[in-house]
Amino acid sequence: MDLSTLETPCLILDKGKLKNNIDRLHKRMAKLGVNLRPHGKSAKNMDVMTMALEVQSGGITVSTLKEAEYYFSHGITDIVYAVGIAPVKMKRIVGLIKKGADITVLLDSIEQVTFVAEAGRKNGVTIPALIELDCDGHRSGVTLEDSLLLDIGRLINNEKGVSLAGVLTHAGESYQCKSTDEIKAMAETERAMAVKCAEILRQDGLPCPIVSVGSTPTANFAEDLTGVTEVRAGVFMFYDLVMAGLGVCDESDIAISVLTSVIGHQKRKGWVITDAGWMALSRDRGTAAQKVDQGYGLVCDADGAPLKDLIVSGTNQEHGIISARQQRELPLESLEIGSMVRILPNHACATGAMYDRYYVTDGSTAIVDVWHRVNGW
Ligand SMILES: Cc1ncc(COP(=O)(O)O)c(C=O)c1O
């Protein structure tokens, strides 16, 4: 089967690029002497995660319990569920533990410790918990300034049904960095805060075996990871235009793209219309604040070579509008009605979420495999 036989829009994954991206980060982590705990939220697929795990028995990160259950059903037991825990999810957490999963939850409040411990005690299991740290004001987690870190640590240690696994932080603000020097500094902030919090807990006599940090930008630019036990990263497997804009990868490293058909020309407006709207590309505009705004995605020919300067400048639900970044005539000869083009995504995780499968290529337009994704919660 060839790309040209596929119904559009659909999601294409280049296996060779995927492998190179994975190998590159593994080599970096090995050099820095730290274990990589790949995040399964980007791929939501076991074939990709098998490639991302250096050893089949290695641990992973997940962002949904559906991912946790799916990866566990494929033999992965060591799982960090890296989204703050809610009471309604305890039944599935306990279910996984009873089946043999070594799943760790994430929390940053006394309330969460209380209901996690209660669920553990009620069900005769001990649930490992990581304390989430806020290293950059991005989202959730306890800060160095408040006393919550020790309060939570001590409570976990005193309660039955829950155990203290360590600390975790995610430098999500690295996506907003303006230079690679800024990313390097952010990686050091992420490391230093996690290591400092681990020390505070240990000095209080509390266990802190895991010191977990990570985002794709900081993982790629960290220069020293002393004191860190593992790095989490997800989007590095695929990369995307946001990562290229940050200088984390080249556009040519981006392993996923959306195949779309040209369905119309609006010559007066300088537009080409496709069947990939925001349902196919996502609404992500992560490059809007970067030096080069890529609209809703960068346009490539059907072989994946960028068509200079063409971006998806607008989207409706099922329509994409291609136009030239600089006002100029479109190369309509390579965008005939009925022809296909490929769009590189702004944010691979958001675009991937729109699809239930990857059509896998390996260096040509032949489809060598179809890999399914586990979407939803
Ligand atoms: C808690 C946590 N860890 C790690 C990651 C991985 O980040 P990235 O996709 O930049 O590698 C994410 C991404 O959202 C996250 O939320």
The ligand as a Tripos MOL2 file, in Angstrom:
@<TRIPOS>MOLECULE
LIG
   16    16     1     0     0
SMALL
NO_CHARGES

@<TRIPOS>ATOM
      1 C1          4.5110   15.8070   34.0280 C.3       1 LIG1
      2 C2          5.1080   15.7510   32.6700 C.ar      1 LIG1
      3 N1          6.2940   15.1750   32.5060 N.ar      1 LIG1
      4 C3          6.8920   15.0920   31.3040 C.ar      1 LIG1
      5 C4          6.2890   15.6200   30.1820 C.ar      1 LIG1
      6 C5          6.9840   15.4770   28.8660 C.3       1 LIG1
      7 O1          7.1840   16.6770   28.2290 O.3       1 LIG1
      8 P1          7.6160   16.7190   26.6960 P.3       1 LIG1
      9 O2          6.4670   16.2620   25.8890 O.co2     1 LIG1
     10 O3          8.0390   18.1110   26.4740 O.co2     1 LIG1
     11 O4          8.7390   15.7630   26.5540 O.co2     1 LIG1
     12 C6          5.0490   16.2520   30.3140 C.ar      1 LIG1
     13 C7          4.3950   16.8540   29.1650 C.2       1 LIG1
     14 O5          3.3700   17.4670   29.2010 O.2       1 LIG1
     15 C8          4.4370   16.3210   31.5830 C.ar      1 LIG1
     16 O6          3.2410   16.9100   31.7740 O.3       1 LIG1
@<TRIPOS>BOND
     1     1     2 1
     2     2     3 ar
     3     2    15 ar
     4     3     4 ar
     5     4     5 ar
     6     5     6 1
     7     5    12 ar
     8     6     7 1
     9     7     8 1
    10     8     9 2
    11     8    10 1
    12     8    11 1
    13    12    13 1
    14    12    15 ar
    15    13    14 2
    16    15    16 1
@<TRIPOS>SUBSTRUCTURE
     1 LIG1         1 GROUP 0 **** ****
